[in-house]
Amino acid sequence: MKVALINSRSITICSRKLKQITTIYERSIRVKSACFDEERDVLLYTTSSHLKYCNLRTGETGTIRSTENTIYLVRASGNKVWYLTREAKIVFEEIENPELAFKLALQQERYRDVLKLIQSKKLQGEALVSYLHSHNHPEIAMHFVTDPWIKFNLAIESGDMTIAKETALSMNRRDAWRVLADTASKYGDMQLGQLANSKANNLSGLAHQCLLTGNMNTLQALVDKSKDSNFQMQYSLFTGDVARRLQILVDANQLPLAHALAMSNDMTDVAEEILAKMDPEVAERCASRKVGPALKAPSAEAITENWPLLPVQETYFARMLKEPGLMDYVPETGATQGGAWGDDDDDLFGEPGDAEDGDAAPAARPVATAGAWDDDDLDIDIDIDGPTTSSQPVASGAGFVLPREGESYHKHWTNTSHLAAHHIAAGAFDSAIDLLKRQIDLCDAKPLSKPFMGIWAAANASMPSFGIMPSHSFALATRPSDDDMSAKHSPLVPRMLAQLTERINGGYDAVTERRFEDAIGIFQSVMHNCLLCIVDDRKELSQLQGLIGICKEYIFAASMEVYRKTVTDAGNVVELAAYFTHCNLQNPHLVLSLRQAMTLAYKQKCFATAIILARRVLDYDPDMETSTRARKIIAAGEKEGGKDAIKLDYSDRNPFQLCVVDRVPMYRGTVEPVKCSFCFAVSKPQHAGKTCPICEIAKLGGEGAGMINGTFQLN
């Protein structure tokens, strides 16, 4: 049993214990109604103009159809829907949604139903391929694409070297051959790897394969063919071609090295000729140096056959695609069973001209036929009696595919975590930005580039390799939190809460020393890191939100002070100084701001405002000097009549909030302010949609689900 909590823009689906399962957002249109289809475990819901669905197992949503008028769902069961119109009429309707049926059948591994839906041609090819690929079925998706480059990449991902080779031959692209060579070598198919490297004219890759297989004759031929002296020098070390190395060193005017090489290989005559070409001093030093004999490279035995390949059977679905009889069914006509299998062999991939039969047969099939197919259990018979079994070795072209690689650390983090920091640690910056867009309505990710790179560098390591080999990079993982039951491991992201709390003190010092530009940079850096900081419980989350609130107040206060220095109007200067005192700062900083504001107001003969500010100073029990000055200003202001010489837009009696864009007060009851979706800074409604000047990453008036910094928030 599940429950759906509906508001105008979203639906939150929970279990009977109110544990959140998923949330559906409709940003541009209102949600009108919803009901559960317990038969298929989906939620159907309507908006003002559409009937939609949500797969409760995966959280995927989609549109079933558009509606001319608003409808209100009453009940749903399978393809049957009852709904209420605005005229108070209950309407029954049978809906057909191939997209939902396909996803449910694939999720439940009902492969026969999947193939029937594919044959019906009711699903678009690109959407089908994209969905199959995103759900780890590339071996199926590659059979339904026409673009050779996409088909090639899917074949590479699924490990089907036969289709990859055929597609590469049809395209004859150098980049495709390079990818095929790397993949074939990784799977042990050295013959295909050498063919692909030769097609791509990749001499370095081909030479490396010759070294791995011990084929020195081919390597010598590559050295002779190449015109790159670096390539010749490097690989002639393995072939033992001393003469070529000597010639390269002489041509490069590396005569001392050439002399040492000749002497180490007992080539005295050549060494004398090289000495004659040197300067006398250099030749004398080289002749006096003793050179030991060179080490001889061990002989290698060439291996021309492929390395052992795993004889792993194809997936059940892939076999069904290649053997049409496995997915056909007996129609209602009087044809025999064998005839029906033979007639449908050409319809496996939906050839032109057969769409009508493929569409009509499922509707005409009696119910008893479906049960008969289930009873026959043809899958088990074919698996047992078929000619190919996993116990016998199989050649690389016999229709088998190698198993796909296991799930990498990075992919596991992106698949199981809803924390932006975990996606950043996996290097999936795009998905991290998408998460932040949903959580805080992120509009500008540039200020987050430094925190992004810091988290990624902390969760990944690099180890240098040998010689010319590239460095080896690997992820740093740790045990996930107890709340995250779906993750096997999580990235080793540092806990920054204590560090961020310490960095706040640096911002306090900058404000005390009136280094307001530096203070803005410090507090914004802390705020941006708070967005990506991971916490373990609600107490730490409360502390993190408190840090964001402190940063917001200090950034706004410091930016007002920076702006005040550019203002020339005397009244505006006093107003900004007075507004500064209404930011939620630490008491010492409030005293400093009040002292400054009352002095400026008194100098501009705004005695009423100066008296108000001076009395506020005395409320904080300041030091003797400040309290003495405040009392003098009160006395002098009252003596002058206690009136302002300049009309100011400032009143301490009427509560107000300050607009972070215009830096003016918004008095209670006069305007309904909008808030930043991240730092909750407020502004006038006309600034909605603009980038918040405080955090510089989110929108004013934006809508977001809320910042997520711990897995406990999802439970």
FILO-754232 format. One line per field, with one value per residue (C-alpha): x, y, z; residue in one letter. Coordinates in Angstrom, 3 decimals. Example, Ala and Ser with C-alpha at 12.3 -4.5 7.8 and 13.67 -1.06 7.14 Angstrom:
X = [12.300/13.670];
Y = [-4.500/-1.060];
Z = [7.800/7.140];
res = [A/S];
END
This chain:
X = [0.000/1.257/0.082/0.450/0.658/-0.490/-0.050/-0.407/3.086/4.278/3.315/5.241/4.765/5.380/4.978/2.339/4.936/5.372/8.847/9.443/9.649/9.848/8.693/7.189/7.588/5.429/6.948/4.923/1.449/-0.788/-1.462/-5.183/-5.605/-3.893/-4.688/-2.725/-2.800/-1.900/-2.034/1.004/2.483/2.245/0.686/-1.507/-1.999/-3.487/-2.529/-4.576/-3.876/-2.254/-2.724/0.620/2.147/4.922/6.587/6.772/9.683/12.005/10.488/10.290/7.510/5.943/2.924/0.135/-1.916/-3.136/-6.630/-8.910/-10.518/-9.391/-10.233/-10.068/-8.995/-11.175/-9.753/-7.212/-6.641/-4.379/-5.429/-8.787/-9.306/-12.339/-12.319/-14.614/-15.191/-16.009/-19.597/-19.683/-19.836/-17.940/-16.242/-14.687/-11.842/-9.334/-5.979/-3.107/0.399/3.106/5.858/4.661/3.926/7.413/9.159/7.174/7.775/11.508/11.709/9.888/11.965/8.901/10.970/8.275/6.013/8.931/9.575/5.905/5.846/8.971/7.381/4.250/6.359/4.481/7.729/10.073/13.547/15.557/13.487/13.741/17.513/18.012/15.930/17.593/21.049/20.331/19.059/22.164/20.823/23.239/23.322/19.611/19.639/22.237/19.812/17.384/19.599/20.409/23.174/26.428/28.381/25.760/25.531/29.322/29.469/26.681/28.472/31.688/29.860/28.183/31.382/30.059/33.247/31.609/29.073/31.666/34.015/31.274/30.210/33.805/34.367/31.283/32.336/36.117/36.780/40.164/38.708/36.407/39.318/41.301/38.428/37.942/41.674/41.728/38.560/39.624/43.006/41.313/39.129/42.107/41.231/44.758/44.140/41.259/43.273/46.150/43.776/42.111/45.441/46.663/43.433/43.843/47.527/48.290/51.900/52.399/49.439/50.442/54.019/52.769/50.707/53.736/55.634/52.815/52.653/56.427/56.140/59.572/59.586/56.464/57.862/61.074/58.973/57.110/60.393/61.598/58.316/58.145/59.733/59.564/63.040/61.625/59.526/62.522/64.796/62.337/61.347/64.775/65.739/63.404/64.426/68.158/68.800/72.052/72.940/69.700/70.144/73.699/72.541/69.766/72.212/74.756/72.089/70.961/74.629/74.634/78.146/79.161/76.066/76.700/80.320/79.187/76.594/79.218/81.724/79.123/78.264/81.944/81.865/85.394/85.761/82.491/83.506/86.791/84.923/82.626/85.600/87.103/83.996/84.176/86.051/89.482/88.640/85.349/86.939/89.684/87.162/85.054/88.092/89.252/85.838/85.383/82.160/80.806/79.164/75.494/72.870/71.288/67.501/65.973/64.507/60.710/58.500/55.784/52.161/49.908/46.662/44.193/44.428/41.862/38.366/35.578/32.940/29.971/26.481/24.466/21.642/18.261/16.889/19.795/19.227/15.562/16.504/18.702/16.339/12.940/11.056/11.599/9.312/6.534/3.113/0.322/-2.352/-6.041/-6.110/-6.139/-2.432/-0.289/2.229/5.235/3.772/3.176/6.834/8.013/5.705/6.833/10.577/10.772/8.921/11.482/12.738/9.464/10.123/8.029/4.682/4.091/3.019/-0.688/-0.326/1.942/-0.561/-3.676/-2.479/-2.252/-5.836/-7.193/-5.347/-7.616/-6.795/-6.232/-3.352/-1.316/-1.677/-0.641/2.558/3.387/2.743/5.017/8.036/9.887/12.694/13.872/13.691/15.784/18.378/18.862/18.707/20.346/23.631/25.627/26.400/28.630/30.718/32.338/34.839/33.379/35.152/35.005/32.655/30.169/27.494/28.650/29.510/31.899/30.484/30.343/32.616/31.391/30.011/32.826/33.056/32.168/29.129/27.919/28.081/26.051/23.472/22.858/23.372/21.275/24.061/25.700/29.062/29.042/28.374/31.208/33.531/32.604/33.507/29.878/29.735/26.741/24.564/25.711/24.615/21.268/20.770/21.554/19.130/16.360/17.388/18.177/17.276/20.952/21.413/25.180/27.701/30.877/31.389/31.292/34.195/36.779/34.659/33.867/37.532/38.416/35.896/36.907/40.609/39.902/38.017/40.410/44.086/46.703/49.681/52.599/53.342/56.559/58.332/56.027/52.873/50.181/49.444/46.887/43.920/41.589/38.731/38.977/35.958/34.694/31.730/28.417/26.422/23.929/21.061/22.102/21.131/21.278/24.967/27.803/30.355/30.568/33.307/35.845/34.640/36.089/33.726/34.122/31.772/34.473/36.763/34.018/33.187/36.845/36.964/34.044/36.397/38.609/35.616/34.886/38.462/38.196/35.009/36.645/39.594/37.207/38.502/35.021/36.024/38.060/35.183/32.769/35.134/35.586/31.886/30.892/33.504/32.124/28.558/29.433/31.205/28.215/26.104/28.323/29.198/28.086/26.648/25.668/22.650/20.113/22.189/25.032/22.517/21.177/24.728/25.320/22.147/23.211/26.530/24.670/22.503/25.574/27.276/24.164/23.966/27.659/27.868/24.935/26.288/29.788/28.424/26.351/29.443/31.415/28.563/28.275/31.827/30.797/27.707/27.957/24.437/24.585/21.102/21.755/25.030/23.219/20.478/22.953/24.852/21.567/20.519/23.873/22.894/19.822/21.849/22.000/25.682/27.708/27.341/30.850/30.242/26.789/28.315/30.900/28.226/25.946/28.837/29.644/26.001/25.223/28.372/27.483/23.894/25.031/27.499/24.715/22.465/20.008/19.584/16.469/18.125/21.384/19.526/17.792/21.072/22.893/20.252/20.594/24.344/23.791/21.579/24.655/26.663/29.674/33.071/33.478/34.569/31.661/29.055/30.367/30.145/26.611/25.433/26.979/25.205/21.882/22.322/23.470/20.711/17.989/19.474/19.235/15.573/15.847/14.851/16.478/17.781/17.494/14.428/15.472/13.752/14.376/12.076/12.985/9.389/7.959/9.553/11.161/13.348/16.115/16.041/19.404/19.257/18.119/19.404/16.175/13.724/10.556/8.202/5.781/2.477/3.678/5.181/5.461/9.180/10.629/13.453/16.585/16.079/19.439/20.472/16.923/17.995/14.915/14.187/11.317/9.035/10.192/13.613/12.273/14.274/17.501/20.661/20.907/23.675/24.460/25.226/25.599/24.504/20.712/17.677/15.594/12.089/13.308/11.665/13.672/13.123/15.663/19.343/20.279/23.492/22.936/21.311/19.200/17.207/16.024/14.725];
Y = [0.000/3.448/7.014/10.037/13.531/15.979/19.723/22.064/21.454/18.077/14.619/12.930/9.161/7.414/3.984/3.241/4.225/7.555/6.657/8.680/6.625/9.300/12.817/14.049/17.716/19.617/23.095/24.633/23.154/22.210/18.679/17.884/14.283/10.932/7.285/4.054/1.177/-1.639/-4.216/-2.703/-0.838/2.592/5.909/7.617/11.345/14.213/17.817/20.527/19.124/15.659/12.156/10.916/7.982/7.302/3.887/3.396/0.966/3.272/6.735/7.235/9.419/9.829/11.121/8.779/11.279/14.838/15.757/18.356/19.130/18.640/15.215/13.808/10.185/7.879/4.388/2.589/-1.108/-2.258/-0.514/0.524/3.984/5.618/9.395/12.280/15.235/18.789/18.077/15.504/12.532/9.325/8.095/4.660/4.423/1.809/3.435/2.041/3.204/1.111/3.075/2.156/-1.437/-1.764/-0.396/-2.613/-5.713/-5.016/-4.332/-7.589/-9.540/-10.507/-10.635/-12.110/-9.156/-6.816/-8.299/-8.147/-4.462/-3.926/-5.750/-3.629/-0.592/1.582/2.659/5.116/3.797/6.562/6.473/2.685/2.700/5.433/3.626/0.249/1.801/3.730/0.522/-1.521/-3.399/-2.288/-5.807/-5.426/-1.786/-2.280/-4.435/-1.525/1.314/2.313/4.787/2.789/4.880/4.391/0.692/0.422/2.040/-0.188/-3.270/-2.155/-1.568/-4.969/-6.772/-8.073/-7.952/-9.537/-6.742/-4.139/-5.415/-5.488/-1.935/-0.679/-2.183/-0.415/2.961/2.618/5.441/5.715/6.586/3.543/1.250/2.649/1.999/-1.496/-2.238/-1.215/-3.160/-6.306/-6.293/-5.930/-8.964/-11.029/-11.017/-10.125/-10.957/-8.508/-5.960/-6.185/-5.900/-2.814/-1.141/-1.755/-0.296/2.761/3.043/3.016/1.881/2.455/0.255/-2.399/-2.408/-2.755/-5.785/-7.295/-6.971/-8.631/-11.569/-11.833/-11.245/-9.673/-10.118/-7.989/-5.462/-5.203/-4.615/-1.803/-0.209/-0.353/1.135/4.006/7.363/8.496/8.393/8.287/5.229/3.572/4.291/2.970/-0.283/-1.095/-1.620/-4.641/-5.961/-5.634/-3.501/-1.830/-0.481/1.472/2.985/4.006/5.707/7.592/8.841/9.924/11.747/13.521/14.525/12.511/11.246/10.431/8.244/6.611/5.867/4.324/2.199/0.954/0.103/-1.750/-3.932/-4.665/-2.577/-1.122/0.003/1.948/3.494/4.717/6.330/8.122/9.356/10.857/13.014/14.494/17.474/16.413/17.160/15.289/12.387/12.151/11.983/9.388/7.226/7.266/6.172/2.470/1.007/-2.368/-4.920/-4.440/-6.781/-9.012/-9.049/-12.497/-14.210/-14.287/-17.001/-15.583/-16.395/-16.076/-17.394/-15.405/-15.402/-17.565/-16.106/-16.788/-19.092/-17.264/-17.655/-14.723/-13.263/-14.865/-11.780/-11.605/-15.260/-14.532/-11.726/-14.021/-17.030/-15.806/-18.974/-18.370/-15.357/-16.261/-17.455/-19.520/-17.291/-18.047/-19.214/-22.883/-22.976/-25.628/-24.825/-25.462/-23.378/-20.473/-20.511/-20.594/-17.787/-15.412/-15.863/-12.804/-10.589/-10.551/-7.061/-5.762/-5.895/-3.519/-4.838/-7.021/-4.348/-5.054/-8.743/-7.934/-5.407/-7.502/-10.845/-9.914/-8.584/-11.756/-14.213/-16.122/-16.176/-19.945/-19.637/-17.492/-20.078/-22.833/-20.976/-20.634/-24.335/-25.403/-23.846/-23.608/-21.559/-24.428/-26.974/-24.846/-24.038/-27.762/-29.276/-26.490/-27.122/-24.570/-25.037/-23.111/-26.206/-26.333/-23.776/-21.601/-19.658/-15.903/-15.740/-18.428/-16.033/-15.518/-12.241/-11.646/-10.455/-6.730/-5.180/-4.940/-1.698/0.750/2.712/5.941/4.465/2.877/6.236/7.996/5.180/4.851/8.343/11.504/13.591/16.057/15.567/11.855/12.611/15.150/12.560/10.228/12.917/13.182/16.969/17.186/14.930/16.799/20.077/18.498/17.427/20.947/22.408/20.268/20.935/24.685/25.770/26.305/28.839/29.459/26.728/28.724/29.867/26.182/25.128/25.251/23.227/20.738/20.156/19.978/17.191/15.278/15.488/14.331/11.207/10.115/9.213/8.736/6.415/6.844/3.911/2.681/4.091/5.586/4.005/6.445/6.967/4.740/6.575/4.982/6.000/6.213/4.517/3.906/2.210/4.005/5.434/3.234/5.197/4.347/0.687/0.625/1.538/-0.982/1.761/5.554/8.021/9.103/12.708/14.731/16.006/19.777/21.051/21.683/23.264/25.559/26.628/27.541/29.489/31.618/33.118/34.392/36.245/37.734/39.032/40.595/42.468/43.677/45.005/46.594/44.380/43.970/42.695/39.922/39.164/38.732/36.259/34.241/34.017/33.156/30.402/28.970/29.202/27.384/24.614/24.274/23.366/20.330/19.467/16.008/15.638/12.561/13.648/16.409/18.155/18.653/19.674/22.365/23.626/23.695/25.693/28.060/28.663/29.491/31.996/33.656/33.894/35.414/38.182/39.049/39.014/41.417/43.672/43.776/44.415/47.332/48.839/48.439/50.057/52.892/53.975/54.665/56.743/60.560/61.492/62.348/61.019/57.707/57.352/57.684/55.283/52.574/52.953/52.579/49.549/47.928/47.862/45.703/42.757/39.801/40.091/39.185/41.671/43.186/43.885/45.296/47.714/48.817/49.331/51.256/53.448/54.277/54.882/57.198/59.250/59.640/60.583/63.185/64.735/65.085/66.672/63.761/64.090/61.944/58.999/59.571/59.442/56.180/54.568/55.844/54.343/51.023/51.165/51.538/48.404/46.262/47.564/48.737/49.873/53.163/55.224/54.107/54.549/58.042/59.056/57.649/59.633/62.832/62.335/61.784/64.924/67.048/65.735/66.502/69.966/70.557/69.619/65.930/66.307/65.133/67.775/65.251/63.151/59.522/56.303/54.708/53.863/51.558/51.335/49.592/46.137/45.673/43.397/44.663/43.950/42.424/43.903/47.498/47.738/49.411/48.400/46.449/47.384/44.797/44.776/46.828/44.093/40.316/39.556/36.629/34.482/32.914/29.173/28.478/31.136/32.547/36.148/38.330/40.873/42.677/40.592/42.373/40.782/37.222/35.104/37.071/35.533/36.092/38.668/37.021/33.399/34.112/30.563/30.362/32.341/34.822/33.392/30.002/26.725/23.770/20.609/21.712/21.158/17.512/16.981/13.556/10.241/10.455/13.255/10.780/8.310];
Z = [0.000/-0.919/-0.452/-2.744/-1.256/-3.926/-4.180/-7.125/-8.558/-7.284/-6.066/-3.243/-3.145/0.176/1.693/4.298/6.935/5.101/3.864/0.716/-2.481/-5.166/-5.978/-9.245/-10.194/-12.684/-12.861/-15.675/-15.139/-12.229/-11.019/-10.945/-9.743/-9.291/-8.629/-8.217/-10.684/-8.285/-11.044/-12.800/-9.813/-11.454/-10.544/-13.104/-12.699/-14.674/-15.251/-16.872/-20.322/-20.058/-18.695/-17.372/-15.516/-12.999/-12.684/-8.921/-9.144/-11.068/-10.612/-14.401/-15.725/-19.144/-21.013/-22.094/-24.084/-24.079/-22.898/-24.429/-21.083/-17.519/-16.099/-12.556/-12.146/-10.050/-10.587/-12.774/-13.400/-16.199/-19.410/-17.945/-16.501/-14.876/-14.548/-13.707/-16.045/-15.031/-16.004/-13.142/-15.543/-14.877/-18.053/-18.664/-21.177/-22.276/-22.865/-24.886/-24.071/-25.770/-24.044/-20.544/-21.545/-23.038/-19.937/-17.583/-19.700/-19.899/-16.166/-15.355/-17.959/-19.981/-23.159/-25.379/-24.682/-25.305/-28.735/-29.678/-28.814/-30.901/-33.835/-33.598/-34.638/-32.176/-30.541/-32.214/-32.913/-31.263/-28.088/-27.976/-28.430/-25.863/-23.254/-23.844/-23.659/-20.463/-18.832/-19.694/-22.720/-25.490/-26.972/-27.711/-28.736/-31.475/-33.469/-33.859/-35.061/-38.599/-37.883/-38.234/-35.733/-32.993/-33.828/-33.626/-30.196/-28.887/-30.200/-28.498/-25.229/-25.338/-26.354/-29.697/-31.760/-34.806/-35.310/-34.320/-37.026/-39.678/-38.820/-38.782/-42.249/-43.591/-42.113/-42.578/-40.101/-38.436/-35.027/-35.196/-35.996/-33.056/-30.640/-32.055/-31.709/-28.039/-27.215/-29.094/-27.347/-23.983/-24.691/-25.928/-29.636/-30.780/-34.441/-34.679/-32.722/-35.184/-38.135/-36.619/-35.840/-39.363/-40.802/-38.562/-39.528/-35.808/-35.844/-32.118/-31.188/-33.696/-32.398/-28.837/-29.842/-31.583/-28.317/-26.378/-28.809/-29.355/-33.116/-33.637/-37.423/-37.823/-35.352/-37.428/-40.539/-38.763/-37.730/-41.326/-42.575/-40.092/-40.825/-37.205/-35.680/-32.138/-33.052/-34.725/-31.778/-29.197/-30.884/-32.297/-28.639/-28.631/-32.061/-31.305/-34.399/-33.262/-36.699/-36.957/-33.512/-34.382/-37.570/-35.712/-33.054/-35.671/-37.690/-34.504/-33.834/-30.587/-31.277/-27.661/-27.264/-30.630/-29.622/-26.314/-28.185/-30.690/-27.972/-25.860/-28.873/-29.757/-32.962/-32.668/-36.279/-36.184/-32.851/-34.379/-37.273/-34.827/-32.775/-35.913/-36.384/-32.845/-31.508/-30.209/-26.576/-26.708/-28.551/-25.924/-23.073/-24.876/-25.671/-22.060/-20.741/-20.157/-21.621/-20.537/-22.835/-23.696/-22.297/-24.906/-25.117/-24.510/-27.545/-27.814/-29.270/-31.501/-30.628/-33.664/-32.156/-30.093/-26.353/-24.516/-24.702/-22.238/-23.809/-22.283/-23.704/-24.953/-22.948/-23.397/-25.121/-27.593/-28.590/-29.195/-31.555/-33.642/-33.602/-34.824/-33.852/-30.150/-30.031/-32.478/-31.389/-32.951/-34.510/-34.360/-37.972/-38.884/-39.753/-38.120/-35.458/-37.690/-40.473/-38.141/-37.030/-40.646/-41.786/-39.076/-39.569/-41.820/-39.345/-36.549/-37.251/-38.700/-42.476/-44.616/-45.639/-42.540/-40.043/-40.412/-39.541/-36.606/-35.259/-35.752/-34.374/-30.684/-30.644/-32.303/-30.091/-27.641/-23.954/-23.921/-26.401/-24.004/-21.264/-23.643/-24.487/-20.802/-20.228/-23.090/-21.339/-24.636/-23.146/-20.932/-23.766/-26.088/-23.443/-22.671/-26.143/-28.138/-29.939/-27.912/-24.245/-21.898/-21.075/-24.567/-25.882/-28.617/-31.331/-31.309/-34.294/-33.189/-32.002/-28.437/-26.756/-23.936/-20.654/-20.059/-17.540/-13.987/-12.655/-11.933/-8.716/-10.494/-12.230/-8.995/-7.226/-9.903/-10.052/-6.316/-4.871/-4.927/-3.382/-5.738/-4.004/-4.882/-8.555/-8.509/-6.974/-9.839/-12.370/-13.496/-13.321/-15.673/-13.523/-10.403/-11.974/-12.917/-9.300/-8.075/-10.604/-9.129/-5.539/-5.507/-9.071/-9.940/-12.734/-12.831/-12.001/-12.732/-9.097/-8.087/-10.320/-7.516/-5.017/-7.798/-8.579/-4.885/-4.223/-7.342/-6.447/-2.882/-4.026/-6.789/-6.841/-9.537/-9.401/-11.843/-14.092/-15.706/-18.732/-21.314/-19.891/-18.707/-15.030/-13.368/-11.879/-9.363/-7.108/-3.332/-1.763/1.728/3.379/2.814/5.663/7.488/5.905/2.356/2.052/-1.766/-2.095/-1.822/-1.297/-1.416/-2.370/0.194/0.303/3.208/5.880/5.662/8.367/10.987/8.413/7.135/10.684/11.169/7.894/9.081/11.678/8.874/7.468/10.887/11.091/7.630/8.653/11.871/9.839/7.269/4.449/3.030/-0.441/1.187/3.547/0.621/-1.036/2.169/3.005/-0.578/-0.652/2.598/1.278/-1.964/-0.076/2.267/-0.750/-1.420/2.183/3.370/6.861/8.852/10.899/11.364/14.004/11.538/8.866/11.198/11.766/8.019/7.395/10.169/8.363/5.151/7.053/8.586/5.197/3.641/6.255/6.126/2.324/2.082/4.829/3.306/-0.193/1.141/2.731/-0.506/-2.416/0.137/-0.644/-4.247/-3.304/-3.273/-2.113/1.620/2.402/0.666/2.558/5.899/4.759/3.731/7.004/8.906/6.820/7.617/11.289/10.529/9.211/11.581/12.542/15.600/18.472/18.155/14.466/15.180/17.699/15.133/12.469/14.873/15.979/12.345/11.423/14.352/13.635/9.934/10.790/13.311/10.829/8.234/10.912/10.872/14.635/15.015/13.243/15.150/18.478/17.514/16.500/19.606/21.905/20.088/20.705/24.457/24.429/23.636/26.637/24.567/25.833/27.744/24.724/22.531/25.257/26.061/22.404/22.133/25.173/23.799/20.445/22.228/24.285/21.345/19.099/21.634/22.121/18.330/18.342/17.444/13.770/10.546/8.165/5.309/4.635/4.908/3.790/7.165/10.029/12.879/14.105/11.018/10.544/7.142/5.069/2.803/-0.936/-1.843/-5.349/-4.782/-1.171/-0.043/2.702/1.983/4.814/6.123/4.265/1.292/-0.889/-0.957/-1.362/-3.323/-1.974/-3.399/-3.787/-2.088/0.430/0.962/0.393/-0.282/-3.005/-4.654/-6.905/-10.066/-9.650/-9.799/-12.225/-11.786/-10.391/-6.657/-5.954/-2.600/-3.555/-7.319/-8.234/-7.751/-8.887/-6.982/-6.791/-8.003/-7.050/-5.809/-3.817/-1.216/-0.558/0.101/2.065/3.625/2.780/5.930/4.245/1.601/4.172];
res = [M/K/V/A/L/I/N/S/R/S/I/T/I/C/S/R/K/L/K/Q/I/T/T/I/Y/E/R/S/I/R/V/K/S/A/C/F/D/E/E/R/D/V/L/L/Y/T/T/S/S/H/L/K/Y/C/N/L/R/T/G/E/T/G/T/I/R/S/T/E/N/T/I/Y/L/V/R/A/S/G/N/K/V/W/Y/L/T/R/E/A/K/I/V/F/E/E/I/E/N/P/E/L/A/F/K/L/A/L/Q/Q/E/R/Y/R/D/V/L/K/L/I/Q/S/K/K/L/Q/G/E/A/L/V/S/Y/L/H/S/H/N/H/P/E/I/A/M/H/F/V/T/D/P/W/I/K/F/N/L/A/I/E/S/G/D/M/T/I/A/K/E/T/A/L/S/M/N/R/R/D/A/W/R/V/L/A/D/T/A/S/K/Y/G/D/M/Q/L/G/Q/L/A/N/S/K/A/N/N/L/S/G/L/A/H/Q/C/L/L/T/G/N/M/N/T/L/Q/A/L/V/D/K/S/K/D/S/N/F/Q/M/Q/Y/S/L/F/T/G/D/V/A/R/R/L/Q/I/L/V/D/A/N/Q/L/P/L/A/H/A/L/A/M/S/N/D/M/T/D/V/A/E/E/I/L/A/K/M/D/P/E/V/A/E/R/C/A/S/R/K/V/G/P/A/L/K/A/P/S/A/E/A/I/T/E/N/W/P/L/L/P/V/Q/E/T/Y/F/A/R/M/L/K/E/P/G/L/M/D/Y/V/P/E/T/G/A/T/Q/G/G/A/W/G/D/D/D/D/D/L/F/G/E/P/G/D/A/E/D/G/D/A/A/P/A/A/R/P/V/A/T/A/G/A/W/D/D/D/D/L/D/I/D/I/D/I/D/G/P/T/T/S/S/Q/P/V/A/S/G/A/G/F/V/L/P/R/E/G/E/S/Y/H/K/H/W/T/N/T/S/H/L/A/A/H/H/I/A/A/G/A/F/D/S/A/I/D/L/L/K/R/Q/I/D/L/C/D/A/K/P/L/S/K/P/F/M/G/I/W/A/A/A/N/A/S/M/P/S/F/G/I/M/P/S/H/S/F/A/L/A/T/R/P/S/D/D/D/M/S/A/K/H/S/P/L/V/P/R/M/L/A/Q/L/T/E/R/I/N/G/G/Y/D/A/V/T/E/R/R/F/E/D/A/I/G/I/F/Q/S/V/M/H/N/C/L/L/C/I/V/D/D/R/K/E/L/S/Q/L/Q/G/L/I/G/I/C/K/E/Y/I/F/A/A/S/M/E/V/Y/R/K/T/V/T/D/A/G/N/V/V/E/L/A/A/Y/F/T/H/C/N/L/Q/N/P/H/L/V/L/S/L/R/Q/A/M/T/L/A/Y/K/Q/K/C/F/A/T/A/I/I/L/A/R/R/V/L/D/Y/D/P/D/M/E/T/S/T/R/A/R/K/I/I/A/A/G/E/K/E/G/G/K/D/A/I/K/L/D/Y/S/D/R/N/P/F/Q/L/C/V/V/D/R/V/P/M/Y/R/G/T/V/E/P/V/K/C/S/F/C/F/A/V/S/K/P/Q/H/A/G/K/T/C/P/I/C/E/I/A/K/L/G/G/E/G/A/G/M/I/N/G/T/F/Q/L/N];
END
